[in-house]
Amino acid sequence: MDKFYHSVRLDPDLCMGCINCIKRCPTQAIRVRNGKAQINNKFCIDCGECIRVCPHHAKLSVYDRMEDIKPYEYTVALPAPSLYSQFNNLDDVNIVLNALLLMGFDDVFEVSAAAELVSEATREYLSENPERLPAISTACPSVVRLIRAKFPNLIPNLLPLNPPVEVAAILAAQKAMEKTGLEREKIGIIFISPCPSKVTYAKSPLGTDHSEVDKVLAIKDIYPQLLPCMKAVGEDPPEIGSSGKIGISWGRSGGEASGLFTEDYLAADGIENVIRVLEDMEDQKFTNLKFVELNACSGGCVGGVLTVENPYVAEVKLKRLRKYMPVARNHMQMESEKLVKWTSQVQYEPVFHLGDTMMESFVRLNKAERILKKLPGLDCGSCGAPSCKALAEDIVRGEATESDCVYFLRDNVHKLSEEVSRLAADIVEGDRESYEKFKVLTKYIQRISEEITLLDRKEGRKGNDGKGVD
């Protein structure tokens, strides 16, 4: 599997070439070229922010459909804790779990149940590894990918434990094989996800060689199919739920940290806030912290772009749902300890370097800084890059030119116009070399025409977003 597999994709037919996505992408992975957005796979962390902000719905997440699970002889649904927060007046998770069985799944295994095991393993890790604190949660794949590419100094701080979805998948597969006697290939472990980040994790995981999750469905697709099944279940469903407050709480920001029974933690949600926290951690601005919980989506998993409910309303629903639950219903066993731990380490991926070697990177960095001084510093996005700095780096990489900057191009037009005026004045004065100057004048006029045409194109591209260039 390609290490840069991505579930966030672009539909060029829907893209209008506006700059909403390039201004909001946290890793500056998007450019607008020839009137269409382009995603740099090496930079993208599948946070889904571009899906959230695109007014034309040109960004989308690729995930599986219900028909994709039909080839399996036995299917197990893995509902994320955030799934429970999507429904009004839900006071019993067993209604949702039994509804999944009515939908056609053969069994269910709560991700929140596995989350309680990860919480217990995290508590043990914090007490046994004081030299590696603060530990950074690895539950959000986008955050792990961000650290891998942009904050290499923090890689040792990553909590070396599998996310709850992976632990749930491993346990669910083992249970299904014991129960049915079927081979693993005939069993489908199906995760119901709130975000594209976890879709990417299932295809290209970090911290383990391969994921036991076979297919990933979106909450927003499952939601309308679940509603009639929930009504059919009734108000007194069979008891099949197996998680408590700690597991259910993982669906919202701060929920994971609340299960560690410590006040020495920090919880941040929203990718921009996450980046700010990581920058401060790199600068060693935090002291006496044991744990850092980071979620790329605002509000935590309840804010994923594959959900249907407002994240703040969903958070309230989740808090109300867990009110009368026991603290936890799952505890670590000897055999489950091995399932929770990473089987491979996360490696630094220097995708943001300007060169293949350190010397080449320094040379290109100096060149980029010289180019940056010639640019206006407005970060307007007219060039198709999110900032002047990003454009300068693109130029150094050979992916753009200085004339991509509208203001730089406009200055060139003015300079050419001045040259034409001087040449025309010399010709009028009857200079002996007027014929040669006339030929040069013709070339200048041709260049001006080409520059104006290019400028018009850029003006037109800006116009697509309703913003003209003065």
N, C-alpha and C positions, 0 to 999 in steps of 0.2 A: 504494500500500500504506500502511495506517495505520502511523504511526510508533510507535504503542504496541501493535503486534501482539504476541501472546504465545502461546507453545506450552504454558505451564503453565496448566491449567484446573482448575475445581472441579466435582465431581459433587454437587449438592445432596442427592440421594437417599441418598448414603452419608455425608454430613456429619452428625455427632452434636452439633455445637456445642461441642465441647471447645476448650481454649485452647492446645493444643500448638503449632499453627501460628503463632498470633499472637505467642507468646513467642520463637519461633526465627527468624521472618522478619527478615533483616538490614536491610531498608528499611522495616519496619513497614507493609507494604502490605496486611495482612490485618486485617479486623475481623469480629467475630461479632455479627450483628444478627438478632433474631427467631429465635434458636436455630440459625442457619446462618452459616457463614463466608462472607465476601465478599472478593474480591481487587480492590484498586484498581489498575487497569491502568497508571496514570501512575507509580506507585511501584514496581511489580514489575520485577525485572531478570532473571527466568527462571533463577535459580540452581538451582532445584529443591529447595531445602532443605525446603520444606513437603511435598514428595512424600516426602522421606526420613523425616520425623518423624511424618507423619499415621498414627495407629494404625488408622484406619478406611478407608484407601486412597481417601479422598475427593478427594485431589489427584492429578492425572494429567498426563501430557505428551501433547500431540497431535502425531503424526508420521505419515508415510506407511507404507503396507503394500506387500507384494510385488505384489499385484494392481494397485496404482496405476502400476506401471512398464510394464505390458503394452502400452499404446498406442504406446510408442516402438519404432521399427524397429531401433534399435541402442542398447544400454545399456552404460555404463561404471561399474563399481563403484569408489568411492573409500574404501578401508578406512582408518580412523583407526589410528594406531600403537597405541592402547590395545586394539584388537581382538585383537592378537597375544597380549596378556597374559591372555586369558580361558581359554586352553587348557592342560591339563596336559601336561608333557613335550614341549612344542613346541620343536624345535631348528632349524627351517627355516621361514621365512616363506613359502616357495614352496608349502608344503603348503596354507596358508590361501588364497593367491592362486589356485592352481589349483582349489581347492574352490569358490571363488566363480564360476569359469567353469563348473564342473559344475552349479552351482545355476541357471545360466541367463543369467548376464551375458556379454556379448559380449567385454568387455575389462576390464582392471583398471588403475588408476593409483594408486600408493601416495601417500597424503598425506605420509608420512614422506619421500618423495623431494622433494616440494615444500618440506618443512620445512628441508631442507638448503640450498635456495636462499634461503629467508627468513633462515636463520642467517648465510649469507654476506653478504646485504644488510644485516643488522643490524650485523655487524662493520664494514662500510664506513660506515654511518650514525654509529656511535659515534665513529669516528676523524675524521669530517668535520664533526660538529656538537657540539663540546665545550660550547658555550654552552647546549645544551638537555638536558644530562645532570643527573640520571640519567634515562635513557629508560625508560618503562614499557611492558612487553610488551602487545601488543594481540591476542594469540592467543585469550584468553578473552573472548567477547562479553559475559558478565555483568559482568566487571570494567570493560570499556569503558563499558557502560551505567551502571554505578554511578558512575564518574568523571564522566560526562556530566551526571548529575542531582544529584550530591551534593558533588563535589570539582572545581568549575569551575577553580580555580586550578592544577590539575594537568593540565588538557587540553593545554597546550603541551608537556608532557613525554611525551605519548602517542607511541609509535613509529609513524610514519606509513606503515606497511607492512601489506599484506593478510595475513590469517592463512593458514597453509599450506593449509587446506581450499579457500580461494578460488583460490589460485595453482594448486593441483592441478586444480580444476574448469576453469579457463581453459585450461591446457595439455592436459588430457584432451579437452576439446571441440575444440580445434584439431587434435589428433592424429586424433580420430575423423572429423572432416570431411575431412581429407586422405586418410585411409585408405579411407573408404567413398564419398566424393563426395556424401553426403547433406546436406540442408539442416540447419541447426542445430536447427530445431524438431522434427526427427524423431529427434534424438539425446537420450537421457536420461542426464544426469550424476547419479549416485546416491551420496550420501554415507552411510556407515554410522557413525552417531554414538553417542558415549557419554553424551550429555547433552542436555537440552531447550534449553539456551542456544544451541547451534549449529543447532537446528531453527529457532529464532527468527531467527538470523542469516541463514539461507537465504531467509527470507520478507521480512525487513526489516533489511538489513545496514547497518553503520556504516562509513564510510571509503570506500564505493563506492556508486554509484547503484543498481546491482542485482547480484545474485549469479548466477554461472553454474551454481550447484547447482540442479538441477531438483526432486529429491525427496530426502528424508532418511529413512532407515530406522534403527531402534533396534538396537543391538548385542544386546540381550536377545531380540529377535525373530529375528534372523539366527542367533544362536548354536545353537539346537537344529536348525536346518536345515543348518548347516555341518558338524556333527559327522559324519553319515553320508557326506557328500561328501568330507570329509578322509580318512576310512577308505578310500574308493574311490580316492583319489589315490595312496596308497601311500607308501613311504618314500623313493623316489628321483624326485621330481617334476621336470618341466621348469623350467629356471631363467628366471623372469620377474621376480623381485624386483629393485629398482633403488635401494635405499637402504642406508645404513650406520649406524654407531653414532649419529651425530649426529641423523639423522632419527628413528630408532626411539626415542631417548631422550626425544623430545618428549611421549611418552605419560605421563610421570611428572613430579612436581614437581621442579624443578631441572634437568630435562633440556634445556630450551631454553637456559638460562643456561650450561650446561656446554659448549655448542657455540660459545661466543663467545671461548673461550681467554683469559679474564680472571678474576681473583679478586675484582675490585671489583664484586661483584653481591650482590643479596639475593633470595632465593626464599621465598615464603610461600604456603601453601595452606590451604584452609578459609575460607569467606567472612568469618567473624568475625575471623580473623587478618589477612585482606586489608584489612578496614576499619581495623584497628588500625595497620597499616603506612601506609595512605593518610593517616590522621590525623597520624601522626608525620612523614610527608613534608610535609604541609601546614604543620606547625609547624617545618619545616626541622631536624629532629633528626638526619638522616642526612648524613654528609659523605663525600666521596671515593668515592661510588658512581657507577658508570657505567650499571648496568642493574638494573632491578627486575622480576622475574618473579612474577606473581600468578595464582593459580588458585583459582576459587571453590570447587571440589570438594576435599575432603581427599585428599591423595595426588596431586593433579593429575587429568588426564583419566581415569586408571584408577579414580578414585573417583566418576565420574559415575553418576547414578541410573538410567541406561539400560544399565548394565553388569550382569554376573552374578557376577563374582568379587570376593572381598574385596579392597579396594584395596591393602592392605599385602602380601597374597600376590601380587597382580597385579604390584606393583612389583618384587618379587623375581624373578618370572618374566621380566619385561622386561629386567632387568639380566642374567639368565642368558642370554637369547636373543641379546643384543647382544655377548656376550663375545668371540666369534671373528669378528665382522664387521669390514670395513674402516672406517676413520674416517668417510669420506664417499664417495659415488659420484656426486654431482651438483654441478655448478658453474655459476655465473652466465654467461649469454651476453648479448650486446648486446640481443637481442630479449626476453629474459626479464626484464631490468631494469625495463622499463616495466610488466610484469605484476605485479610485486611491490609497486609503490608505490600508495598511496591515490590515488583520483581525486577525492575530495571530503573536506572537513574535518569533524570531529566538532564539533557545536555544543552549547553549554550549553543544557540543558533545565530551567528552574527550576520543577520540579514540586512541590518541597517548600515553596515560598513560600506564605505565608498570604494574600497579596493580589496584585492585578494590578500594583500600583505599589509603589515603595519606601515611600512614605508610608503607604499602606494596610497594608502588611506590618508596619510599625512599630506602627501603631495596634492591629492585631489581635494582635501579639505581646504588647503591654502588657496587653491584655484577657486573653489566654491565661495570662499570668503571674499575674494577679489571681485568675482561676478556679483555677489550680493551687494557690494558697495555701489555698483552701477545701477542696481534696481531701485525702484521708488520706496520700497519698504512699507507699502500700504496693505499688503496681504489681502488684496481685493478678490482674488480667485479668478480674475479674467483670463489668466493664462492657462487655466485648467488644473493648476496646482493649488494646494490649500494655503500656501504662504510663499513669500519671496525666497525664503531660505530653502524651501522644498524645491522651488523652480531652479535655484542655483545648483542644488545637488543633482537634479534631473539633467541639467545641462552638462555637468561634469560626467555623469553616467552615459551621456550620449543619447538621452531619451527626450531631449527638448533643445530649443535654441533660444538665444536672447530675444529674437524677434517674436517669440510667443508672448512676451510681455507687451500689452497694448500701449502702455505709457512709453516704454523703450522704443517701440515701433513708431509711435507718434513723434518722438524727438528726432528719429532718423528722417522722417518725412519733412520736418521743419528744416533740418540741416541740408537735405537735398534741395529743398526749395530755395534756400539762400544761395547755394552753389549755382543753381540755374539762373537766378537773378543776376549774379555777378558775370556769368558767361554771356548772358544776353546783352548786358551793358557793354562788354568788350566787343561783341560783334557789331553792335550799333555804332561804336566809335571807329569801326573800319580797321581793326587790327589786322596786320599782315597774315597772321595765322588764324584768321576768322573761320576759314573752312574747317580746319582741324577742330577748332573750338565748337563749331556747329555740330560736328559729329559727336563730340563729347556731350554737347547739350542734348542731342537726340537720345544718347544713352541714359543721361540723367532723367529725362522726361519719361523714358521707358521704365526706369527703376522706380520713379515716383508713382507711376501708374500701377506697378506691381505691388508696391508697399501699400498704396491706398486700397487696392483690391483686398489684400490680406487684412488690412485694418477693418474694412467693411465686414469681412467675414467674422472677425472677432467681435465687432459691434453687434452683429446679428446674433451671435451665440449668447452674448450677454442679454440681448433683448428677449431671448427665450425665457429668461428668469424674471423679466419685467424690470430689469435694471439697466439703464443706459450708461454709457461712459461719457462724462463731461468733456 
